[in-house]
Amino acid sequence: MNERLTQAQIDQALASLSGWSQQGNAIVRTFTLRSFPAALAFAAAVGHLAERADHHPDILIQYKRVTLTLSTHSAGGLTVKDFALAREIDAIA
Amino acid sequence: MNERLTQAQIDQALASLSGWSQQGNAIVRTFTLRSFPAALAFAAAVGHLAERADHHPDILIQYKRVTLTLSTHSAGGLTVKDFALAREIDAIA
């Protein structure tokens, strides 16, 4: 679970997702909600998934936009945990 | 309410606060909470104040840390609205 993925594995995992892009050692996606309260609620829902997975993305709320940055700091890069959480997030977006 | 403050006014307002610093056209403070759920709850509480004030800071949650960036985009700089919201936030921190 905590093993860094190779770039080939990252490319393959990214190809199976939509809206996420790689930025260095992280994957990033920005969601645009319909209002600031909706953005807050989405951030809270992401937080719930993150706490359950014990894997905590950076969450940036800018009015209606929520930008999530996922990386596995303990592994120094991207792992399957990042892509698993990205899929869980996409399922509630 | 929507008039840009002068640098002298900004300096005076900052001197009356603790923990906030100026970064360009914004004031910024990072709060460290005791856990990720506590950070989420704090972000939600800030969001409630922001919505009531119709003034929306950038809210960045990084595990236990919440960084707030306040600026009045419509004025192109800092206004009394930023410092009023900063004081409200400090009161719940």
N, CA and C atoms of all chains as a GROMACS GRO file, in nm:
protein
  558
    1MET      N    1   0.083  -0.121   0.000
    1MET     CA    2   0.000   0.000   0.000
    1MET      C    3   0.086   0.126   0.000
    2ASN      N    4   0.203   0.115   0.063
    2ASN     CA    5   0.283   0.236   0.081
    2ASN      C    6   0.406   0.239  -0.010
    3GLU      N    7   0.393   0.166  -0.120
    3GLU     CA    8   0.506   0.162  -0.212
    3GLU      C    9   0.485   0.264  -0.324
    4ARG      N   10   0.586   0.341  -0.351
    4ARG     CA   11   0.576   0.441  -0.459
    4ARG      C   12   0.548   0.375  -0.592
    5LEU      N   13   0.455   0.432  -0.665
    5LEU     CA   14   0.427   0.382  -0.798
    5LEU      C   15   0.534   0.432  -0.895
    6THR      N   16   0.557   0.354  -0.997
    6THR     CA   17   0.646   0.399  -1.106
    6THR      C   18   0.568   0.499  -1.192
    7GLN      N   19   0.641   0.574  -1.274
    7GLN     CA   20   0.573   0.670  -1.362
    7GLN      C   21   0.477   0.598  -1.457
    8ALA      N   22   0.514   0.480  -1.502
    8ALA     CA   23   0.426   0.403  -1.592
    8ALA      C   24   0.297   0.366  -1.519
    9GLN      N   25   0.308   0.327  -1.394
    9GLN     CA   26   0.189   0.293  -1.315
    9GLN      C   27   0.103   0.417  -1.290
   10ILE      N   28   0.170   0.530  -1.266
   10ILE     CA   29   0.097   0.656  -1.246
   10ILE      C   30   0.021   0.693  -1.373
   11ASP      N   31   0.089   0.682  -1.487
   11ASP     CA   32   0.025   0.716  -1.615
   11ASP      C   33  -0.099   0.629  -1.638
   12GLN      N   34  -0.084   0.503  -1.608
   12GLN     CA   35  -0.195   0.409  -1.628
   12GLN      C   36  -0.311   0.442  -1.534
   13ALA      N   37  -0.279   0.471  -1.408
   13ALA     CA   38  -0.384   0.503  -1.310
   13ALA      C   39  -0.454   0.634  -1.348
   14LEU      N   40  -0.375   0.733  -1.392
   14LEU     CA   41  -0.434   0.861  -1.431
   14LEU      C   42  -0.526   0.844  -1.551
   15ALA      N   43  -0.489   0.756  -1.643
   15ALA     CA   44  -0.570   0.735  -1.764
   15ALA      C   45  -0.707   0.680  -1.729
   16SER      N   46  -0.717   0.615  -1.613
   16SER     CA   47  -0.846   0.556  -1.572
   16SER      C   48  -0.933   0.658  -1.496
   17LEU      N   49  -0.877   0.776  -1.471
   17LEU     CA   50  -0.952   0.880  -1.400
   17LEU      C   51  -0.978   0.995  -1.496
   18SER      N   52  -1.070   1.081  -1.459
   18SER     CA   53  -1.089   1.201  -1.541
   18SER      C   54  -1.083   1.324  -1.452
   19GLY      N   55  -1.012   1.426  -1.500
   19GLY     CA   56  -1.006   1.552  -1.426
   19GLY      C   57  -0.885   1.566  -1.336
   20TRP      N   58  -0.816   1.457  -1.312
   20TRP     CA   59  -0.697   1.462  -1.225
   20TRP      C   60  -0.573   1.480  -1.310
   21SER      N   61  -0.478   1.558  -1.261
   21SER     CA   62  -0.350   1.569  -1.331
   21SER      C   63  -0.236   1.556  -1.230
   22GLN      N   64  -0.123   1.515  -1.282
   22GLN     CA   65  -0.006   1.499  -1.196
   22GLN      C   66   0.064   1.633  -1.181
   23GLN      N   67   0.101   1.665  -1.060
   23GLN     CA   68   0.186   1.782  -1.036
   23GLN      C   69   0.297   1.736  -0.944
   24GLY      N   70   0.411   1.705  -1.004
   24GLY     CA   71   0.524   1.654  -0.925
   24GLY      C   72   0.488   1.524  -0.858
   25ASN      N   73   0.497   1.520  -0.726
   25ASN     CA   74   0.470   1.399  -0.649
   25ASN      C   75   0.325   1.387  -0.607
   26ALA      N   76   0.238   1.463  -0.671
   26ALA     CA   77   0.098   1.464  -0.628
   26ALA      C   78   0.006   1.454  -0.749
   27ILE      N   79  -0.120   1.419  -0.722
   27ILE     CA   80  -0.225   1.436  -0.822
   27ILE      C   81  -0.323   1.541  -0.769
   28VAL      N   82  -0.375   1.620  -0.863
   28VAL     CA   83  -0.453   1.738  -0.828
   28VAL      C   84  -0.580   1.742  -0.912
   29ARG      N   85  -0.690   1.777  -0.847
   29ARG     CA   86  -0.812   1.804  -0.923
   29ARG      C   87  -0.887   1.920  -0.858
   30THR      N   88  -0.943   2.007  -0.940
   30THR     CA   89  -1.026   2.117  -0.890
   30THR      C   90  -1.171   2.089  -0.926
   31PHE      N   91  -1.256   2.095  -0.826
   31PHE     CA   92  -1.400   2.077  -0.844
   31PHE      C   93  -1.466   2.214  -0.830
   32THR      N   94  -1.560   2.244  -0.918
   32THR     CA   95  -1.634   2.368  -0.905
   32THR      C   96  -1.777   2.335  -0.863
   33LEU      N   97  -1.813   2.385  -0.747
   33LEU     CA   98  -1.946   2.359  -0.693
   33LEU      C   99  -2.040   2.475  -0.729
   34ARG      N  100  -2.164   2.468  -0.684
   34ARG     CA  101  -2.259   2.571  -0.726
   34ARG      C  102  -2.260   2.693  -0.634
   35SER      N  103  -2.197   2.681  -0.518
   35SER     CA  104  -2.196   2.792  -0.422
   35SER      C  105  -2.085   2.768  -0.320
   36PHE      N  106  -2.058   2.869  -0.240
   36PHE     CA  107  -1.960   2.853  -0.133
   36PHE      C  108  -2.007   2.751  -0.028
   37PRO      N  109  -2.131   2.757   0.017
   37PRO     CA  110  -2.176   2.653   0.111
   37PRO      C  111  -2.164   2.512   0.052
   38ALA      N  112  -2.192   2.498  -0.078
   38ALA     CA  113  -2.177   2.367  -0.142
   38ALA      C  114  -2.031   2.324  -0.145
   39ALA      N  115  -1.941   2.421  -0.165
   39ALA     CA  116  -1.797   2.390  -0.163
   39ALA      C  117  -1.754   2.344  -0.024
   40LEU      N  118  -1.805   2.411   0.079
   40LEU     CA  119  -1.774   2.371   0.217
   40LEU      C  120  -1.824   2.230   0.247
   41ALA      N  121  -1.946   2.202   0.202
   41ALA     CA  122  -2.005   2.071   0.226
   41ALA      C  123  -1.926   1.962   0.154
   42PHE      N  124  -1.883   1.993   0.033
   42PHE     CA  125  -1.802   1.897  -0.042
   42PHE      C  126  -1.669   1.873   0.029
   43ALA      N  127  -1.606   1.979   0.076
   43ALA     CA  128  -1.479   1.967   0.148
   43ALA      C  129  -1.498   1.878   0.272
   44ALA      N  130  -1.609   1.896   0.342
   44ALA     CA  131  -1.636   1.815   0.461
   44ALA      C  132  -1.655   1.669   0.424
   45ALA      N  133  -1.722   1.644   0.311
   45ALA     CA  134  -1.745   1.506   0.267
   45ALA      C  135  -1.612   1.440   0.227
   46VAL      N  136  -1.527   1.517   0.159
   46VAL     CA  137  -1.394   1.466   0.125
   46VAL      C  138  -1.316   1.437   0.254
   47GLY      N  139  -1.331   1.525   0.350
   47GLY     CA  140  -1.263   1.507   0.478
   47GLY      C  141  -1.306   1.379   0.547
   48HIS      N  142  -1.434   1.347   0.536
   48HIS     CA  143  -1.486   1.225   0.596
   48HIS      C  144  -1.421   1.102   0.530
   49LEU      N  145  -1.415   1.102   0.398
   49LEU     CA  146  -1.349   0.991   0.326
   49LEU      C  147  -1.202   0.982   0.364
   50ALA      N  148  -1.138   1.099   0.374
   50ALA     CA  149  -0.995   1.104   0.405
   50ALA      C  150  -0.968   1.047   0.544
   51GLU      N  151  -1.053   1.082   0.639
   51GLU     CA  152  -1.033   1.036   0.776
   51GLU      C  153  -1.053   0.885   0.782
   52ARG      N  154  -1.154   0.836   0.710
   52ARG     CA  155  -1.179   0.693   0.708
   52ARG      C  156  -1.062   0.617   0.647
   53ALA      N  157  -1.002   0.676   0.544
   53ALA     CA  158  -0.887   0.612   0.478
   53ALA      C  159  -0.756   0.639   0.550
   54ASP      N  160  -0.761   0.723   0.651
   54ASP     CA  161  -0.639   0.771   0.718
   54ASP      C  162  -0.537   0.822   0.615
   55HIS      N  163  -0.587   0.899   0.523
   55HIS     CA  164  -0.505   0.953   0.415
   55HIS      C  165  -0.560   1.091   0.383
   56HIS      N  166  -0.478   1.194   0.406
   56HIS     CA  167  -0.531   1.330   0.415
   56HIS      C  168  -0.481   1.421   0.303
   57PRO      N  169  -0.565   1.450   0.208
   57PRO     CA  170  -0.523   1.541   0.100
   57PRO      C  171  -0.518   1.685   0.151
   58ASP      N  172  -0.445   1.768   0.080
   58ASP     CA  173  -0.460   1.911   0.101
   58ASP      C  174  -0.591   1.954   0.035
   59ILE      N  175  -0.668   2.034   0.107
   59ILE     CA  176  -0.799   2.079   0.059
   59ILE      C  177  -0.798   2.231   0.057
   60LEU      N  178  -0.807   2.288  -0.062
   60LEU     CA  179  -0.809   2.434  -0.074
   60LEU      C  180  -0.946   2.479  -0.123
   61ILE      N  181  -1.013   2.560  -0.042
   61ILE     CA  182  -1.145   2.612  -0.078
   61ILE      C  183  -1.129   2.758  -0.121
   62GLN      N  184  -1.165   2.787  -0.243
   62GLN     CA  185  -1.162   2.924  -0.295
   62GLN      C  186  -1.300   2.954  -0.352
   63TYR      N  187  -1.382   3.013  -0.269
   63TYR     CA  188  -1.521   3.041  -0.303
   63TYR      C  189  -1.590   2.912  -0.350
   64LYS      N  190  -1.628   2.900  -0.476
   64LYS     CA  191  -1.700   2.779  -0.520
   64LYS      C  192  -1.607   2.664  -0.560
   65ARG      N  193  -1.478   2.691  -0.561
   65ARG     CA  194  -1.383   2.591  -0.610
   65ARG      C  195  -1.313   2.519  -0.496
   66VAL      N  196  -1.298   2.390  -0.511
   66VAL     CA  197  -1.225   2.309  -0.412
   66VAL      C  198  -1.115   2.234  -0.487
   67THR      N  199  -0.991   2.261  -0.450
   67THR     CA  200  -0.877   2.194  -0.514
   67THR      C  201  -0.818   2.093  -0.416
   68LEU      N  202  -0.808   1.970  -0.462
   68LEU     CA  203  -0.756   1.861  -0.379
   68LEU      C  204  -0.621   1.818  -0.432
   69THR      N  205  -0.526   1.805  -0.342
   69THR     CA  206  -0.390   1.762  -0.377
   69THR      C  207  -0.358   1.637  -0.297
   70LEU      N  208  -0.340   1.527  -0.367
   70LEU     CA  209  -0.316   1.398  -0.301
   70LEU      C  210  -0.175   1.351  -0.325
   71SER      N  211  -0.111   1.308  -0.218
   71SER     CA  212   0.023   1.253  -0.226
   71SER      C  213   0.044   1.168  -0.099
   72THR      N  214   0.135   1.072  -0.108
   72THR     CA  215   0.165   0.992   0.011
   72THR      C  216   0.300   1.038   0.066
   73HIS      N  217   0.292   1.130   0.162
   73HIS     CA  218   0.416   1.194   0.210
   73HIS      C  219   0.512   1.092   0.269
   74SER      N  220   0.456   0.989   0.337
   74SER     CA  221   0.543   0.889   0.402
   74SER      C  222   0.619   0.807   0.298
   75ALA      N  223   0.567   0.802   0.175
   75ALA     CA  224   0.635   0.727   0.070
   75ALA      C  225   0.715   0.819  -0.021
   76GLY      N  226   0.700   0.948  -0.003
   76GLY     CA  227   0.772   1.044  -0.086
   76GLY      C  228   0.723   1.047  -0.229
   77GLY      N  229   0.596   1.012  -0.249
   77GLY     CA  230   0.544   1.013  -0.386
   77GLY      C  231   0.402   0.961  -0.390
   78LEU      N  232   0.362   0.916  -0.507
   78LEU     CA  233   0.226   0.865  -0.525
   78LEU      C  234   0.221   0.714  -0.502
   79THR      N  235   0.115   0.672  -0.434
   79THR     CA  236   0.095   0.528  -0.410
   79THR      C  237  -0.050   0.493  -0.449
   80VAL      N  238  -0.082   0.364  -0.437
   80VAL     CA  239  -0.219   0.322  -0.468
   80VAL      C  240  -0.319   0.391  -0.376
   81LYS      N  241  -0.275   0.433  -0.256
   81LYS     CA  242  -0.367   0.502  -0.164
   81LYS      C  243  -0.421   0.630  -0.224
   82ASP      N  244  -0.337   0.699  -0.299
   82ASP     CA  245  -0.380   0.825  -0.360
   82ASP      C  246  -0.488   0.801  -0.466
   83PHE      N  247  -0.467   0.699  -0.546
   83PHE     CA  248  -0.564   0.673  -0.652
   83PHE      C  249  -0.693   0.612  -0.597
   84ALA      N  250  -0.679   0.533  -0.490
   84ALA     CA  251  -0.800   0.479  -0.427
   84ALA      C  252  -0.886   0.592  -0.370
   85LEU      N  253  -0.820   0.688  -0.305
   85LEU     CA  254  -0.897   0.799  -0.248
   85LEU      C  255  -0.953   0.888  -0.360
   86ALA      N  256  -0.877   0.909  -0.466
   86ALA     CA  257  -0.927   0.989  -0.579
   86ALA      C  258  -1.056   0.927  -0.634
   87ARG      N  259  -1.058   0.794  -0.644
   87ARG     CA  260  -1.179   0.728  -0.695
   87ARG      C  261  -1.297   0.743  -0.600
   88GLU      N  262  -1.268   0.735  -0.472
   88GLU     CA  263  -1.376   0.755  -0.373
   88GLU      C  264  -1.432   0.896  -0.381
   89ILE      N  265  -1.341   0.992  -0.398
   89ILE     CA  266  -1.384   1.132  -0.409
   89ILE      C  267  -1.468   1.152  -0.535
   90ASP      N  268  -1.421   1.098  -0.645
   90ASP     CA  269  -1.496   1.114  -0.771
   90ASP      C  270  -1.637   1.057  -0.757
   91ALA      N  271  -1.650   0.954  -0.676
   91ALA     CA  272  -1.781   0.889  -0.661
   91ALA      C  273  -1.881   0.976  -0.586
   92ILE      N  274  -1.832   1.074  -0.510
   92ILE     CA  275  -1.926   1.161  -0.436
   92ILE      C  276  -1.936   1.300  -0.501
   93ALA      N  277  -1.856   1.324  -0.604
   93ALA     CA  278  -1.854   1.461  -0.664
   93ALA      C  279  -1.973   1.482  -0.758
   94MET      N  280  -1.694   5.061   0.313
   94MET     CA  281  -1.657   4.922   0.344
   94MET      C  282  -1.564   4.865   0.237
   95ASN      N  283  -1.580   4.912   0.114
   95ASN     CA  284  -1.506   4.850   0.005
   95ASN      C  285  -1.390   4.937  -0.044
   96GLU      N  286  -1.344   5.023   0.045
   96GLU     CA  287  -1.234   5.110   0.006
   96GLU      C  288  -1.102   5.048   0.051
   97ARG      N  289  -1.006   5.047  -0.038
   97ARG     CA  290  -0.874   4.993  -0.003
   97ARG      C  291  -0.813   5.072   0.110
   98LEU      N  292  -0.756   5.002   0.206
   98LEU     CA  293  -0.685   5.068   0.314
   98LEU      C  294  -0.546   5.110   0.266
   99THR      N  295  -0.497   5.218   0.325
   99THR     CA  296  -0.358   5.257   0.299
   99THR      C  297  -0.265   5.163   0.376
  100GLN      N  298  -0.138   5.164   0.340
  100GLN     CA  299  -0.043   5.079   0.412
  100GLN      C  300  -0.037   5.118   0.560
  101ALA      N  301  -0.048   5.246   0.589
  101ALA     CA  302  -0.046   5.289   0.730
  101ALA      C  303  -0.166   5.232   0.806
  102GLN      N  304  -0.282   5.233   0.740
  102GLN     CA  305  -0.401   5.175   0.803
  102GLN      C  306  -0.388   5.024   0.821
  103ILE      N  307  -0.327   4.960   0.722
  103ILE     CA  308  -0.304   4.815   0.732
  103ILE      C  309  -0.211   4.785   0.848
  104ASP      N  310  -0.103   4.861   0.858
  104ASP     CA  311  -0.006   4.839   0.967
  104ASP      C  312  -0.073   4.854   1.103
  105GLN      N  313  -0.158   4.956   1.114
  105GLN     CA  314  -0.226   4.981   1.240
  105GLN      C  315  -0.323   4.866   1.272
  106ALA      N  316  -0.398   4.823   1.171
  106ALA     CA  317  -0.494   4.714   1.193
  106ALA      C  318  -0.421   4.584   1.229
  107LEU      N  319  -0.311   4.556   1.160
  107LEU     CA  320  -0.234   4.434   1.189
  107LEU      C  321  -0.178   4.436   1.331
  108ALA      N  322  -0.139   4.555   1.376
  108ALA     CA  323  -0.081   4.567   1.510
  108ALA      C  324  -0.183   4.533   1.618
  109SER      N  325  -0.312   4.545   1.583
  109SER     CA  326  -0.417   4.516   1.681
  109SER      C  327  -0.455   4.368   1.680
  110LEU      N  328  -0.396   4.292   1.587
  110LEU     CA  329  -0.424   4.148   1.578
  110LEU      C  330  -0.299   4.070   1.614
  111SER      N  331  -0.318   3.942   1.642
  111SER     CA  332  -0.198   3.862   1.664
  111SER      C  333  -0.203   3.738   1.576
  112GLY      N  334  -0.090   3.707   1.515
  112GLY     CA  335  -0.082   3.586   1.433
  112GLY      C  336  -0.106   3.609   1.285
  113TRP      N  337  -0.157   3.724   1.250
  113TRP     CA  338  -0.182   3.755   1.109
  113TRP      C  339  -0.063   3.829   1.050
  114SER      N  340  -0.031   3.799   0.925
  114SER     CA  341   0.074   3.875   0.858
  114SER      C  342   0.027   3.913   0.718
  115GLN      N  343   0.084   4.019   0.668
  115GLN     CA  344   0.046   4.065   0.534
  115GLN      C  345   0.127   3.989   0.431
  116GLN      N  346   0.060   3.944   0.327
  116GLN     CA  347   0.130   3.885   0.212
  116GLN      C  348   0.072   3.951   0.088
  117GLY      N  349   0.141   4.052   0.041
  117GLY     CA  350   0.092   4.128  -0.075
  117GLY      C  351  -0.040   4.194  -0.044
  118ASN      N  352  -0.143   4.163  -0.122
  118ASN     CA  353  -0.275   4.224  -0.106
  118ASN      C  354  -0.364   4.147  -0.008
  119ALA      N  355  -0.304   4.062   0.073
  119ALA     CA  356  -0.384   3.977   0.161
  119ALA      C  357  -0.325   3.974   0.301
  120ILE      N  358  -0.407   3.930   0.396
  120ILE     CA  359  -0.354   3.893   0.528
  120ILE      C  360  -0.377   3.743   0.546
  121VAL      N  361  -0.281   3.681   0.614
  121VAL     CA  362  -0.275   3.535   0.621
  121VAL      C  363  -0.250   3.492   0.766
  122ARG      N  364  -0.320   3.390   0.807
  122ARG     CA  365  -0.288   3.328   0.937
  122ARG      C  366  -0.306   3.177   0.926
  123THR      N  367  -0.216   3.103   0.988
  123THR     CA  368  -0.228   2.958   0.995
  123THR      C  369  -0.263   2.917   1.138
  124PHE      N  370  -0.368   2.840   1.150
  124PHE     CA  371  -0.412   2.787   1.278
  124PHE      C  372  -0.377   2.638   1.282
  125THR      N  373  -0.325   2.593   1.394
  125THR     CA  374  -0.296   2.450   1.410
  125THR      C  375  -0.395   2.393   1.510
  126LEU      N  376  -0.475   2.299   1.462
  126LEU     CA  377  -0.576   2.237   1.547
  126LEU      C  378  -0.521   2.107   1.605
  127ARG      N  379  -0.601   2.036   1.682
  127ARG     CA  380  -0.548   1.917   1.748
  127ARG      C  381  -0.560   1.790   1.664
  128SER      N  382  -0.637   1.796   1.555
  128SER     CA  383  -0.657   1.678   1.471
  128SER      C  384  -0.712   1.724   1.336
  129PHE      N  385  -0.714   1.632   1.242
  129PHE     CA  386  -0.774   1.662   1.111
  129PHE      C  387  -0.924   1.690   1.123
  130PRO      N  388  -1.002   1.608   1.196
  130PRO     CA  389  -1.144   1.643   1.213
  130PRO      C  390  -1.164   1.780   1.277
  131ALA      N  391  -1.076   1.815   1.372
  131ALA     CA  392  -1.087   1.948   1.434
  131ALA      C  393  -1.057   2.057   1.332
  132ALA      N  394  -0.962   2.031   1.243
  132ALA     CA  395  -0.930   2.129   1.138
  132ALA      C  396  -1.048   2.147   1.043
  133LEU      N  397  -1.114   2.035   1.009
  133LEU     CA  398  -1.232   2.041   0.923
  133LEU      C  399  -1.344   2.121   0.989
  134ALA      N  400  -1.364   2.096   1.117
  134ALA     CA  401  -1.470   2.165   1.190
  134ALA      C  402  -1.441   2.315   1.198
  135PHE      N  403  -1.315   2.348   1.221
  135PHE     CA  404  -1.276   2.489   1.225
  135PHE      C  405  -1.299   2.554   1.088
  136ALA      N  406  -1.262   2.484   0.982
  136ALA     CA  407  -1.283   2.539   0.847
  136ALA      C  408  -1.432   2.563   0.822
  137ALA      N  409  -1.515   2.472   0.868
  137ALA     CA  410  -1.660   2.488   0.851
  137ALA      C  411  -1.711   2.608   0.929
  138ALA      N  412  -1.657   2.628   1.049
  138ALA     CA  413  -1.699   2.742   1.132
  138ALA      C  414  -1.655   2.874   1.068
  139VAL      N  415  -1.535   2.875   1.015
  139VAL     CA  416  -1.488   2.994   0.941
  139VAL      C  417  -1.579   3.018   0.820
  140GLY      N  418  -1.615   2.909   0.754
  140GLY     CA  419  -1.703   2.921   0.638
  140GLY      C  420  -1.837   2.982   0.674
  141HIS      N  421  -1.888   2.946   0.790
  141HIS     CA  422  -2.015   3.002   0.837
  141HIS      C  423  -2.002   3.153   0.857
  142LEU      N  424  -1.895   3.195   0.922
  142LEU     CA  425  -1.872   3.339   0.942
  142LEU      C  426  -1.856   3.410   0.806
  143ALA      N  427  -1.785   3.345   0.717
  143ALA     CA  428  -1.758   3.404   0.585
  143ALA      C  429  -1.887   3.424   0.507
  144GLU      N  430  -1.973   3.321   0.513
  144GLU     CA  431  -2.099   3.329   0.438
  144GLU      C  432  -2.187   3.439   0.496
  145ARG      N  433  -2.189   3.450   0.629
  145ARG     CA  434  -2.270   3.553   0.695
  145ARG      C  435  -2.219   3.692   0.657
  146ALA      N  436  -2.086   3.705   0.644
  146ALA     CA  437  -2.027   3.835   0.609
  146ALA      C  438  -2.026   3.858   0.458
  147ASP      N  439  -2.066   3.756   0.382
  147ASP     CA  440  -2.053   3.760   0.236
  147ASP      C  441  -1.912   3.802   0.196
  148HIS      N  442  -1.816   3.740   0.260
  148HIS     CA  443  -1.675   3.770   0.237
  148HIS      C  444  -1.598   3.641   0.255
  149HIS      N  445  -1.537   3.592   0.147
  149HIS     CA  446  -1.493   3.452   0.145
  149HIS      C  447  -1.342   3.439   0.137
  150PRO      N  448  -1.280   3.402   0.246
  150PRO     CA  449  -1.134   3.382   0.241
  150PRO      C  450  -1.100   3.253   0.168
  151ASP      N  451  -0.976   3.244   0.124
  151ASP     CA  452  -0.926   3.114   0.081
  151ASP      C  453  -0.896   3.033   0.206
  152ILE      N  454  -0.940   2.908   0.206
  152ILE     CA  455  -0.924   2.819   0.321
  152ILE      C  456  -0.844   2.697   0.276
  153LEU      N  457  -0.725   2.681   0.330
  153LEU     CA  458  -0.641   2.566   0.294
  153LEU      C  459  -0.626   2.476   0.416
  154ILE      N  460  -0.672   2.352   0.401
  154ILE     CA  461  -0.662   2.254   0.509
  154ILE      C  462  -0.549   2.157   0.475
  155GLN      N  463  -0.451   2.151   0.561
  155GLN     CA  464  -0.339   2.058   0.544
  155GLN      C  465  -0.325   1.980   0.675
  156TYR      N  466  -0.389   1.867   0.678
  156TYR     CA  467  -0.397   1.784   0.799
  156TYR      C  468  -0.448   1.868   0.917
  157LYS      N  469  -0.367   1.896   1.018
  157LYS     CA  470  -0.417   1.970   1.134
  157LYS      C  471  -0.412   2.120   1.117
  158ARG      N  472  -0.354   2.166   1.006
  158ARG     CA  473  -0.334   2.309   0.988
  158ARG      C  474  -0.436   2.369   0.892
  159VAL      N  475  -0.486   2.486   0.927
  159VAL     CA  476  -0.579   2.559   0.841
  159VAL      C  477  -0.520   2.697   0.816
  160THR      N  478  -0.493   2.727   0.690
  160THR     CA  479  -0.437   2.858   0.654
  160THR      C  480  -0.545   2.940   0.585
  161LEU      N  481  -0.569   3.058   0.639
  161LEU     CA  482  -0.672   3.148   0.586
  161LEU      C  483  -0.606   3.267   0.519
  162THR      N  484  -0.651   3.299   0.400
  162THR     CA  485  -0.598   3.412   0.324
  162THR      C  486  -0.715   3.506   0.294
  163LEU      N  487  -0.708   3.626   0.350
  163LEU     CA  488  -0.818   3.722   0.336
  163LEU      C  489  -0.776   3.839   0.249
  164SER      N  490  -0.860   3.874   0.154
  164SER     CA  491  -0.837   3.990   0.069
  164SER      C  492  -0.971   4.031   0.011
  165THR      N  493  -0.983   4.156  -0.028
  165THR     CA  494  -1.108   4.200  -0.091
  165THR      C  495  -1.082   4.215  -0.241
  166HIS      N  496  -1.115   4.108  -0.314
  166HIS     CA  497  -1.078   4.104  -0.456
  166HIS      C  498  -1.144   4.218  -0.533
  167SER      N  499  -1.268   4.250  -0.496
  167SER     CA  500  -1.340   4.357  -0.570
  167SER      C  501  -1.275   4.493  -0.549
  168ALA      N  502  -1.197   4.507  -0.441
  168ALA     CA  503  -1.128   4.634  -0.416
  168ALA      C  504  -0.982   4.628  -0.460
  169GLY      N  505  -0.937   4.510  -0.495
  169GLY     CA  506  -0.797   4.494  -0.536
  169GLY      C  507  -0.699   4.509  -0.421
  170GLY      N  508  -0.745   4.482  -0.301
  170GLY     CA  509  -0.654   4.494  -0.187
  170GLY      C  510  -0.725   4.467  -0.057
  171LEU      N  511  -0.669   4.517   0.051
  171LEU     CA  512  -0.726   4.495   0.184
  171LEU      C  513  -0.823   4.607   0.221
  172THR      N  514  -0.934   4.570   0.280
  172THR     CA  515  -1.034   4.667   0.328
  172THR      C  516  -1.069   4.634   0.473
  173VAL      N  517  -1.154   4.717   0.530
  173VAL     CA  518  -1.198   4.690   0.668
  173VAL      C  519  -1.270   4.556   0.678
  174LYS      N  520  -1.329   4.510   0.568
  174LYS     CA  521  -1.399   4.380   0.571
  174LYS      C  522  -1.304   4.266   0.607
  175ASP      N  523  -1.180   4.276   0.558
  175ASP     CA  524  -1.083   4.170   0.588
  175ASP      C  525  -1.049   4.166   0.737
  176PHE      N  526  -1.030   4.285   0.793
  176PHE     CA  527  -0.991   4.288   0.935
  176PHE      C  528  -1.110   4.256   1.025
  177ALA      N  529  -1.230   4.294   0.982
  177ALA     CA  530  -1.350   4.259   1.060
  177ALA      C  531  -1.366   4.107   1.064
  178LEU      N  532  -1.346   4.042   0.949
  178LEU     CA  533  -1.361   3.896   0.946
  178LEU      C  534  -1.247   3.829   1.023
  179ALA      N  535  -1.126   3.883   1.013
  179ALA     CA  536  -1.013   3.827   1.089
  179ALA      C  537  -1.045   3.828   1.238
  180ARG      N  538  -1.104   3.937   1.286
  180ARG     CA  539  -1.137   3.946   1.429
  180ARG      C  540  -1.244   3.844   1.468
  181GLU      N  541  -1.342   3.827   1.379
  181GLU     CA  542  -1.446   3.727   1.406
  181GLU      C  543  -1.387   3.587   1.411
  182ILE      N  544  -1.294   3.560   1.322
  182ILE     CA  545  -1.230   3.428   1.317
  182ILE      C  546  -1.148   3.407   1.444
  183ASP      N  547  -1.073   3.508   1.482
  183ASP     CA  548  -0.991   3.495   1.604
  183ASP      C  549  -1.078   3.465   1.725
  184ALA      N  550  -1.199   3.519   1.725
  184ALA     CA  551  -1.288   3.500   1.840
  184ALA      C  552  -1.336   3.356   1.853
  185ILE      N  553  -1.331   3.278   1.743
  185ILE     CA  554  -1.376   3.138   1.752
  185ILE      C  555  -1.259   3.039   1.753
  186ALA      N  556  -1.137   3.091   1.739
  186ALA     CA  557  -1.020   3.001   1.727
  186ALA      C  558  -0.978   2.949   1.864
   0.00000   0.00000   0.00000
